[in-house]
């Protein structure tokens, strides 16, 4: 479904072509390389976005160019319910991707830290940006701004009054973007031990 007349912004749905899920997963892995989820393979990440598309509390919008996603934004009004639904719907291929990755990288603690954040973080806000990326070479074209505006409208339609955004303290370009659109930095937090993240709040007027 196209939701923008300025640029073809589409909403991800469970019926979207499998190549879209794979393309968004590849973009996530390449553009959000410092994030914990990017340590998993593309197949696992694609299942994450299938879960987001199927969850009634969550959404994902994306922009296409040359038959591939070049930008996307995912959000939720309840990351706790998203996590629950993903865990309940996980099947053999998802678990086969998850367990070896945890063992190989010895990262079960980081997974538990992420789960804890999703279950408890953002409780004071009514919306949360889960993931947001624009491909290298497609920056400074207004794609991020249009995707964020689309997400704001989605949150507004869902009755949210503010949006929580968490980004790494070394993600300077992301910090500049959020500050330029009017988000206010509220505090720092450690989702993963020894890794500092910054929390921003965007007020929906």
C-alpha positions as CSV (number, residue, x, y, z in Angstrom):
1,X,0.0,0.0,0.0
2,X,1.4,3.4,-1.0
3,X,0.9,6.0,1.7
4,X,2.8,9.0,0.2
5,X,2.2,11.0,-2.9
6,X,5.7,12.6,-2.7
7,X,7.6,9.3,-2.7
8,X,6.6,5.7,-2.9
9,X,6.4,4.8,0.8
10,X,4.9,1.4,1.4
11,X,3.6,-0.4,4.4
12,X,5.1,-3.8,5.1
13,X,2.4,-6.5,5.5
14,X,2.5,-10.3,6.1
15,X,1.6,-10.7,2.4
16,X,4.5,-8.6,1.2
17,X,6.9,-10.5,-1.2
18,X,9.6,-12.4,0.6
19,X,12.2,-10.4,-1.3
20,X,11.0,-7.3,0.6
21,X,11.6,-8.9,3.9
22,X,15.0,-10.1,2.9
23,X,15.8,-6.6,1.5
24,X,14.9,-4.8,4.7
25,X,16.8,-7.4,6.7
26,X,19.9,-6.8,4.5
27,X,19.5,-3.1,4.8
28,X,19.2,-3.5,8.6
29,X,22.4,-5.6,8.8
30,X,24.4,-3.2,6.7
31,X,23.1,0.2,7.9
32,X,22.7,-0.6,11.6
33,X,25.8,-2.7,11.9
34,X,26.6,-1.6,15.5
35,X,23.3,-2.9,16.8
36,X,23.0,-6.3,18.5
37,X,20.4,-7.6,16.1
38,X,22.7,-7.1,13.2
39,X,24.9,-9.8,14.6
40,X,22.3,-12.3,13.4
41,X,22.0,-13.5,9.8
42,X,19.6,-12.0,7.2
43,X,17.2,-15.0,7.4
44,X,16.7,-14.4,11.1
45,X,16.3,-10.6,10.7
46,X,13.7,-11.3,7.9
47,X,11.7,-13.3,10.4
48,X,11.9,-10.3,12.8
49,X,10.3,-8.1,10.2
50,X,7.6,-10.7,9.4
51,X,6.7,-10.6,13.1
52,X,6.6,-6.8,13.1
53,X,4.4,-6.8,10.0
54,X,2.0,-9.2,11.6
55,X,1.8,-7.6,15.1
56,X,-1.2,-5.3,15.6
57,X,0.8,-3.0,17.9
58,X,3.7,-2.5,15.4
59,X,4.4,-1.3,11.8
60,X,7.1,-0.9,9.2
61,X,7.2,1.4,6.3
62,X,9.8,1.2,3.5
63,X,11.0,3.0,0.3
64,X,11.9,1.2,-2.8
65,X,14.4,2.0,-5.6
66,X,15.7,-0.3,-8.3
67,X,13.5,-3.1,-6.9
68,X,15.0,-3.1,-3.5
69,X,14.3,-1.3,-0.2
70,X,16.6,1.8,0.3
71,X,15.0,3.0,3.6
72,X,12.7,1.8,6.3
73,X,11.3,2.7,9.7
74,X,9.7,0.3,12.2
75,X,7.8,1.3,15.3
76,X,5.6,-0.1,18.0
77,X,3.2,1.0,20.7
78,X,4.0,-2.2,22.7
79,X,7.4,-3.8,22.1
80,X,6.6,-6.1,25.0
81,X,3.7,-7.6,23.1
82,X,5.8,-7.7,20.0
83,X,8.4,-9.7,21.8
84,X,5.8,-12.1,23.2
85,X,4.2,-12.7,19.8
86,X,7.6,-13.2,18.2
87,X,8.6,-15.8,20.8
88,X,5.3,-17.6,20.5
89,X,5.4,-17.7,16.7
90,X,9.0,-18.8,16.5
91,X,9.4,-22.0,14.5
92,X,12.2,-24.4,13.7
93,X,14.0,-22.2,11.1
94,X,13.9,-19.2,13.4
95,X,15.3,-21.2,16.3
96,X,17.9,-22.8,14.1
97,X,19.1,-19.3,13.2
98,X,19.0,-18.1,16.8
99,X,20.6,-20.8,18.8
100,X,23.8,-21.3,16.8
101,X,24.3,-17.5,16.8
102,X,24.1,-17.3,20.5
103,X,26.4,-20.2,21.0
104,X,29.0,-19.1,18.4
105,X,29.1,-15.5,19.7
106,X,28.4,-16.3,23.3
107,X,25.8,-13.6,23.4
108,X,22.9,-15.0,25.5
109,X,23.5,-12.2,28.0
110,X,23.1,-9.6,25.3
111,X,19.9,-11.2,24.1
112,X,18.5,-11.2,27.6
113,X,19.5,-7.5,28.0
114,X,17.6,-6.7,24.8
115,X,14.6,-8.6,25.9
116,X,14.6,-6.8,29.3
117,X,14.7,-3.4,27.5
118,X,11.8,-4.3,25.2
119,X,9.8,-5.6,28.2
120,X,10.5,-2.6,30.5
121,X,12.0,0.2,28.5
122,X,9.8,2.9,27.1
123,X,7.1,2.3,29.6
124,X,6.6,6.1,30.1
125,X,6.0,6.7,26.4
126,X,3.2,5.6,24.1
127,X,5.3,4.9,21.0
128,X,8.8,3.6,20.2
129,X,11.0,3.6,17.1
130,X,12.3,0.1,16.8
131,X,14.6,0.4,13.8
132,X,15.2,3.1,11.3
133,X,17.7,3.1,8.4
134,X,18.5,4.6,5.0
135,X,21.0,2.9,2.7
136,X,24.4,4.4,2.1
137,X,24.3,6.5,-1.0
138,X,20.6,7.4,-0.4
139,X,21.2,9.8,2.4
140,X,20.4,13.5,2.2
141,X,17.6,12.9,-0.2
142,X,14.8,13.4,2.3
143,X,14.0,9.7,2.6
144,X,14.6,9.6,6.3
145,X,12.5,12.7,6.9
146,X,9.6,11.4,4.9
147,X,9.7,8.0,6.6
148,X,9.8,9.6,10.0
149,X,6.9,11.8,9.1
150,X,4.9,8.7,8.0
151,X,5.7,7.0,11.4
152,X,4.6,10.1,13.3
153,X,1.2,10.0,11.5
154,X,0.9,6.3,12.3
155,X,1.6,6.9,15.9
156,X,-0.8,9.8,16.0
157,X,-3.5,7.7,14.4
158,X,-2.9,5.1,17.2
159,X,-3.4,7.8,19.9
160,X,0.3,8.2,20.9
161,X,1.4,11.6,22.3
162,X,5.1,11.0,22.1
163,X,7.7,8.7,20.6
164,X,10.8,7.2,22.3
165,X,13.9,6.9,20.2
166,X,17.1,5.2,21.3
167,X,20.4,5.5,19.4
168,X,24.0,4.7,20.1
169,X,26.2,7.4,21.5
170,X,28.6,7.1,18.5
171,X,25.8,7.4,16.0
172,X,26.4,11.1,15.4
173,X,24.5,11.4,12.1
174,X,21.4,9.8,13.8
175,X,21.7,12.2,16.7
176,X,21.9,15.2,14.4
177,X,18.8,14.0,12.5
178,X,16.7,13.6,15.6
179,X,17.8,16.9,17.0
180,X,17.1,18.6,13.7
181,X,13.5,17.3,13.6
182,X,12.9,18.5,17.1
183,X,13.4,15.4,19.3
184,X,14.8,16.2,22.7
185,X,17.5,14.2,24.4
186,X,16.3,13.1,27.8
187,X,19.0,10.8,29.2
188,X,21.5,8.0,28.6
189,X,21.0,4.3,29.2
190,X,22.8,1.0,28.9
191,X,20.8,-1.6,27.2
192,X,23.9,-3.7,26.9
193,X,26.6,-3.6,29.6
194,X,29.4,-1.3,28.7
195,X,27.6,0.2,25.7
196,X,26.0,3.7,26.1
197,X,22.9,4.7,24.3
198,X,21.0,8.0,24.1
199,X,17.3,8.3,24.6
200,X,15.3,11.0,22.7
201,X,11.7,11.9,23.0
202,X,9.7,13.3,20.1
203,X,6.5,15.1,21.1
204,X,3.6,14.6,18.7
205,X,1.7,17.8,18.4
